[in-house]
Amino acid sequence: MNEIVSYYDTLASTYDENRFNNTYGKFIDNQERKILDRLLTNKNEVILDLACGTGRLLNYASLGVDASSAMVEISKAKFPKKTILLNEADQLIIENNSIDTIISFHFFMHLEERKIDAIFEECNRVLKKNGRIIFDIPSRKRRQLLGYKKEDWHGASSFSIEDLKLKSNFEIKRTIGFLFLPIHRFPKFCRKFLITIDSFLATSFLKEYSSYLIIEFEKK
Ligand SMILES: C[S@@+](CC[C@H](N)C(=O)[O-])C[C@H]1O[C@@H](n2cnc3c(N)ncnc32)[C@H](O)[C@@H]1O
């Protein structure tokens, strides 16, 4: 088992509480849901949540995949009627051309580019024609601006929009900047106003200076 999966195996029982039951986590979860609500409007789609973890976003998906047995156990307890596979993202036990949309959050940032490319290949195989992957990734331009230095695999990868354009099996349909301002650090009463400014900046020509990019890739 790889280092990342064993880390999540150990973290599984406290993941929801630690990561999402605090001001920052709730804010992120809420903002990501707003974006998914906007992008996932067709209720008939087959949607795969890739690296679904404890099932935080599984309400959007028909099926989930994760390589950590402890994370899968929790997501199965939350969603007993959904198919949730214990499976490596680059060796999916899913048929060719069977998925309309893949969503994958807080995942690719952990992986080296070679692994990401292998997973994109696999996504390409399981997606139907014109199928989509909607995922987040730290923005390389923001990191360059702030002189970010990676310490370990947690935030191993970042991409610019130009880097993503080079991924041969997919075409970028949409890019949304995510977290331009550190809104969660401001008092609650001014957040609504700041979210409006943040949303404006995150769709402007400055969007690549947001902390993350949310990408909608379409299979070529
Ligand atoms: C930060 S969690 C994200 C979970 C969920 N997507 C969310 O947003 O809450 C990262 C997940 O990636 C899973 N993971 C790591 N490497 C994987 C791999 N090679 N294949 C499938 N899942 C993997 C971990 O087990 C963990 O559940």
Ligand as a Chemical Component Dictionary entry (heavy atoms), coordinates in Angstrom:
data_LIG
# 
_chem_comp.id                   LIG 
_chem_comp.type                 NON-POLYMER 
_chem_comp.pdbx_formal_charge   0 
_chem_comp.three_letter_code    LIG 
# 
loop_
_chem_comp_atom.comp_id 
_chem_comp_atom.atom_id 
_chem_comp_atom.alt_atom_id 
_chem_comp_atom.type_symbol 
_chem_comp_atom.charge 
_chem_comp_atom.model_Cartn_x 
_chem_comp_atom.model_Cartn_y 
_chem_comp_atom.model_Cartn_z 
_chem_comp_atom.pdbx_ordinal 
LIG C1  C1  C 0  -8.241  14.362 0.846  1  
LIG S1  S1  S 1  -9.119  12.880 0.536  2  
LIG C2  C2  C 0  -10.427 13.497 -0.465 3  
LIG C3  C3  C 0  -11.701 12.767 -0.268 4  
LIG C4  C4  C 0  -12.930 13.388 -0.954 5  
LIG N1  N1  N 0  -12.750 13.468 -2.390 6  
LIG C5  C5  C 0  -13.215 14.753 -0.390 7  
LIG O1  O1  O 0  -13.117 15.747 -1.142 8  
LIG O2  O2  O -1 -13.548 14.857 0.796  9  
LIG C6  C6  C 0  -8.087  12.033 -0.646 10 
LIG C7  C7  C 0  -8.577  10.620 -0.914 11 
LIG O3  O3  O 0  -7.798  10.073 -1.989 12 
LIG C8  C8  C 0  -7.705  8.668  -1.754 13 
LIG N2  N2  N 0  -6.604  8.128  -2.572 14 
LIG C9  C9  C 0  -5.286  8.392  -2.460 15 
LIG N3  N3  N 0  -4.589  7.766  -3.420 16 
LIG C10 C10 C 0  -5.499  7.078  -4.167 17 
LIG C11 C11 C 0  -5.410  6.259  -5.321 18 
LIG N4  N4  N 0  -4.230  5.993  -5.903 19 
LIG N5  N5  N 0  -6.542  5.742  -5.849 20 
LIG C12 C12 C 0  -7.748  6.001  -5.278 21 
LIG N6  N6  N 0  -7.900  6.777  -4.169 22 
LIG C13 C13 C 0  -6.797  7.313  -3.626 23 
LIG C14 C14 C 0  -7.456  8.591  -0.267 24 
LIG O4  O4  O 0  -7.696  7.299  0.240  25 
LIG C15 C15 C 0  -8.422  9.652  0.256  26 
LIG O5  O5  O 0  -9.668  9.093  0.575  27 
# 
loop_
_chem_comp_bond.comp_id 
_chem_comp_bond.atom_id_1 
_chem_comp_bond.atom_id_2 
_chem_comp_bond.value_order 
_chem_comp_bond.pdbx_ordinal 
LIG C1  S1  SING 1  
LIG S1  C2  SING 2  
LIG S1  C6  SING 3  
LIG C2  C3  SING 4  
LIG C3  C4  SING 5  
LIG C4  N1  SING 6  
LIG C4  C5  SING 7  
LIG C5  O1  DOUB 8  
LIG C5  O2  SING 9  
LIG C6  C7  SING 10 
LIG C7  O3  SING 11 
LIG C7  C15 SING 12 
LIG O3  C8  SING 13 
LIG C8  N2  SING 14 
LIG C8  C14 SING 15 
LIG N2  C9  SING 16 
LIG N2  C13 SING 17 
LIG C9  N3  DOUB 18 
LIG N3  C10 SING 19 
LIG C10 C11 SING 20 
LIG C10 C13 DOUB 21 
LIG C11 N4  SING 22 
LIG C11 N5  DOUB 23 
LIG N5  C12 SING 24 
LIG C12 N6  DOUB 25 
LIG N6  C13 SING 26 
LIG C14 O4  SING 27 
LIG C14 C15 SING 28 
LIG C15 O5  SING 29 
# 
